[in-house]
Amino acid sequence: MAWLSGYSKRKKLTLDHTKADADLPWFPVPAPMGTAVGLTAADLSEIFNDIGDDYLKIAVTKADGTTQMYVEIECWSAADLKALPWFSKSDWTMLSAEDQEVYFYWDASAADNTAYVGTPGNRAEVWNAVGAYLYNDALTDSAGNKDGVIHEGNPTYSEGYHHKAVDLDGDDAVKVEANSVFNALTSASFAKWVYPTNFGSGTSSKAFVCCYNGSGSRFQLKFEQDMLRLYYNIGASDGVNSSSFAAVDTWYRVILTIENGTWYVYVDGDTSPIISFAVSKDLSDLGSDWEYYAGRDFGTGGQYFQGLIDSDFIIDGILSAAWIKADYHAQTDDLLTWGATEQAATHKVSGIVKQDGNPVERTVRVYDRASGLLLGETTSLTDGSFEIGFASQDEVYVVALDDTSDADDFNALIFDRIVPVTVD
């Protein structure tokens, strides 16, 4: 596999294709980093030890090992051995038919990768969204579409599902002012982590999604005790409740999809909606100046949500069942497997594999002669030639395996005491 110039180390990240039921273009992938992360509880201390807090010394590539993707760093702390980069690219697709590989590179001596790596608000290329609010101690739209994100009241920031979350105590909210990007939407999806700390009493509204046009027309999604309630007041008004399921002090990944005909609400990656609401309305019915609120509604008394909100996304169009499922697995660190550390080749061996004087295609492996450690593997070409690079100058032995299916044809080849040459 080709190697990205300028970096001495990398790890392969494998995306589990069973977590996606269809191919997902431009899917933003969170890659939590720590001492027990991913499907195998990998320890990534080595990366923090090597580069400290200098996250600009990293790169993420597609499966070819050289085509970089964009990376947004939600948080990075070498002292805490914790980080959360998100990666994606508009021409990259998460696959459903087979496992997919990407590569995570790092090197303390690498040039700062400012062209592809940045902090919230600086790497909009990661996000296939019209709004992406990570609430990382600030009101920043990572998607880069709107700067008019403001506080109502005085919300604070607390430990969230991933890193930080906006902490709403019942008299404050987050508001995104009316803008042309939002107002052009006719269908949309709203996805966020919510952590209610108080349901209030009776049917007291606790909205965590509200779109409001300033003149009374609105729709909202809220908690009514241990249920969700989806409600609209656009000319006429109506609402519907979910079944009972919710508890305070619990995180839920909630996704609301809205289009003319049916509105759906999904919870925790379940592709069967907890609410299905037949509504002959869409976002255009709010007019051209609606605003988005995370944490309040405009019913009687103007009730406010009490709790935490994290990873708050607004997407143009309706999210598919495959996206909803994959999103939950990705968000809960149930998607990625981190591979072993690979080092850039400093030495290599090359040659031609022949059988009975004729070049052949064979699986070729190189082993350290002293330890027996596998250093690299390839398949010789039709002319028998091969080249394998690795990070060692010690003597090796090379094995060309017997790849034939004939049980009586034992033709493995071994070349011993090979001295590797320096990579140019």
ChimeraX attribute file (.defattr): number of C-alpha atoms within 10 A of each C-alpha:
attribute: neighborCount
match mode: 1-to-1
recipient: residues
	/A:1	8
	/A:2	10
	/A:3	19
	/A:4	20
	/A:5	10
	/A:6	14
	/A:7	19
	/A:8	19
	/A:9	20
	/A:10	24
	/A:11	20
	/A:12	21
	/A:13	22
	/A:14	19
	/A:15	25
	/A:16	23
	/A:17	19
	/A:18	14
	/A:19	20
	/A:20	24
	/A:21	17
	/A:22	17
	/A:23	15
	/A:24	17
	/A:25	16
	/A:26	19
	/A:27	22
	/A:28	25
	/A:29	22
	/A:30	23
	/A:31	22
	/A:32	23
	/A:33	24
	/A:34	21
	/A:35	15
	/A:36	13
	/A:37	19
	/A:38	23
	/A:39	15
	/A:40	12
	/A:41	13
	/A:42	16
	/A:43	15
	/A:44	20
	/A:45	17
	/A:46	12
	/A:47	24
	/A:48	22
	/A:49	13
	/A:50	16
	/A:51	18
	/A:52	17
	/A:53	17
	/A:54	16
	/A:55	25
	/A:56	22
	/A:57	22
	/A:58	24
	/A:59	27
	/A:60	28
	/A:61	22
	/A:62	19
	/A:63	17
	/A:64	14
	/A:65	20
	/A:66	17
	/A:67	15
	/A:68	22
	/A:69	21
	/A:70	24
	/A:71	34
	/A:72	25
	/A:73	20
	/A:74	21
	/A:75	20
	/A:76	20
	/A:77	16
	/A:78	18
	/A:79	10
	/A:80	11
	/A:81	19
	/A:82	18
	/A:83	21
	/A:84	19
	/A:85	21
	/A:86	21
	/A:87	26
	/A:88	26
	/A:89	20
	/A:90	15
	/A:91	9
	/A:92	14
	/A:93	16
	/A:94	23
	/A:95	20
	/A:96	19
	/A:97	13
	/A:98	12
	/A:99	13
	/A:100	17
	/A:101	19
	/A:102	21
	/A:103	24
	/A:104	19
	/A:105	25
	/A:106	23
	/A:107	20
	/A:108	19
	/A:109	12
	/A:110	17
	/A:111	12
	/A:112	15
	/A:113	14
	/A:114	15
	/A:115	11
	/A:116	20
	/A:117	25
	/A:118	19
	/A:119	18
	/A:120	23
	/A:121	19
	/A:122	19
	/A:123	22
	/A:124	23
	/A:125	22
	/A:126	24
	/A:127	26
	/A:128	20
	/A:129	22
	/A:130	20
	/A:131	24
	/A:132	25
	/A:133	24
	/A:134	26
	/A:135	26
	/A:136	22
	/A:137	13
	/A:138	17
	/A:139	20
	/A:140	21
	/A:141	24
	/A:142	27
	/A:143	22
	/A:144	19
	/A:145	17
	/A:146	19
	/A:147	14
	/A:148	14
	/A:149	18
	/A:150	15
	/A:151	17
	/A:152	15
	/A:153	13
	/A:154	12
	/A:155	17
	/A:156	17
	/A:157	17
	/A:158	17
	/A:159	13
	/A:160	21
	/A:161	19
	/A:162	19
	/A:163	20
	/A:164	22
	/A:165	27
	/A:166	28
	/A:167	24
	/A:168	27
	/A:169	19
	/A:170	19
	/A:171	16
	/A:172	21
	/A:173	24
	/A:174	23
	/A:175	20
	/A:176	21
	/A:177	16
	/A:178	20
	/A:179	17
	/A:180	12
	/A:181	12
	/A:182	25
	/A:183	16
	/A:184	14
	/A:185	17
	/A:186	17
	/A:187	18
	/A:188	21
	/A:189	21
	/A:190	21
	/A:191	24
	/A:192	23
	/A:193	22
	/A:194	25
	/A:195	24
	/A:196	21
	/A:197	18
	/A:198	17
	/A:199	22
	/A:200	17
	/A:201	9
	/A:202	8
	/A:203	11
	/A:204	19
	/A:205	26
	/A:206	28
	/A:207	28
	/A:208	26
	/A:209	22
	/A:210	22
	/A:211	24
	/A:212	22
	/A:213	18
	/A:214	13
	/A:215	11
	/A:216	13
	/A:217	19
	/A:218	25
	/A:219	24
	/A:220	26
	/A:221	27
	/A:222	24
	/A:223	24
	/A:224	22
	/A:225	21
	/A:226	14
	/A:227	17
	/A:228	23
	/A:229	22
	/A:230	25
	/A:231	19
	/A:232	19
	/A:233	16
	/A:234	20
	/A:235	11
	/A:236	7
	/A:237	11
	/A:238	12
	/A:239	15
	/A:240	15
	/A:241	18
	/A:242	18
	/A:243	12
	/A:244	12
	/A:245	10
	/A:246	19
	/A:247	16
	/A:248	14
	/A:249	13
	/A:250	12
	/A:251	20
	/A:252	19
	/A:253	24
	/A:254	22
	/A:255	22
	/A:256	23
	/A:257	22
	/A:258	22
	/A:259	21
	/A:260	15
	/A:261	11
	/A:262	15
	/A:263	23
	/A:264	19
	/A:265	25
	/A:266	22
	/A:267	20
	/A:268	18
	/A:269	21
	/A:270	15
	/A:271	15
	/A:272	12
	/A:273	17
	/A:274	18
	/A:275	20
	/A:276	17
	/A:277	18
	/A:278	14
	/A:279	15
	/A:280	11
	/A:281	19
	/A:282	19
	/A:283	22
	/A:284	17
	/A:285	16
	/A:286	24
	/A:287	13
	/A:288	16
	/A:289	17
	/A:290	25
	/A:291	19
	/A:292	22
	/A:293	23
	/A:294	26
	/A:295	30
	/A:296	30
	/A:297	26
	/A:298	20
	/A:299	14
	/A:300	8
	/A:301	9
	/A:302	13
	/A:303	19
	/A:304	24
	/A:305	32
	/A:306	27
	/A:307	24
	/A:308	28
	/A:309	31
	/A:310	25
	/A:311	22
	/A:312	22
	/A:313	22
	/A:314	22
	/A:315	20
	/A:316	19
	/A:317	16
	/A:318	17
	/A:319	17
	/A:320	15
	/A:321	18
	/A:322	17
	/A:323	21
	/A:324	23
	/A:325	18
	/A:326	27
	/A:327	24
	/A:328	19
	/A:329	18
	/A:330	23
	/A:331	20
	/A:332	16
	/A:333	19
	/A:334	18
	/A:335	24
	/A:336	24
	/A:337	21
	/A:338	23
	/A:339	15
	/A:340	12
	/A:341	14
	/A:342	15
	/A:343	17
	/A:344	18
	/A:345	18
	/A:346	16
	/A:347	18
	/A:348	20
	/A:349	19
	/A:350	14
	/A:351	12
	/A:352	16
	/A:353	24
	/A:354	17
	/A:355	12
	/A:356	7
	/A:357	7
	/A:358	10
	/A:359	16
	/A:360	19
	/A:361	21
	/A:362	24
	/A:363	18
	/A:364	22
	/A:365	18
	/A:366	25
	/A:367	18
	/A:368	19
	/A:369	16
	/A:370	10
	/A:371	8
	/A:372	11
	/A:373	11
	/A:374	15
	/A:375	17
	/A:376	18
	/A:377	19
	/A:378	16
	/A:379	19
	/A:380	22
	/A:381	16
	/A:382	13
	/A:383	13
	/A:384	17
	/A:385	17
	/A:386	20
	/A:387	16
	/A:388	19
	/A:389	22
	/A:390	21
	/A:391	17
	/A:392	18
	/A:393	14
	/A:394	14
	/A:395	14
	/A:396	23
	/A:397	20
	/A:398	23
	/A:399	18
	/A:400	23
	/A:401	17
	/A:402	17
	/A:403	13
	/A:404	12
	/A:405	8
	/A:406	8
	/A:407	7
	/A:408	7
	/A:409	10
	/A:410	12
	/A:411	13
	/A:412	15
	/A:413	16
	/A:414	13
	/A:415	11
	/A:416	13
	/A:417	12
	/A:418	15
	/A:419	14
	/A:420	20
	/A:421	15
	/A:422	15
	/A:423	12
	/A:424	6
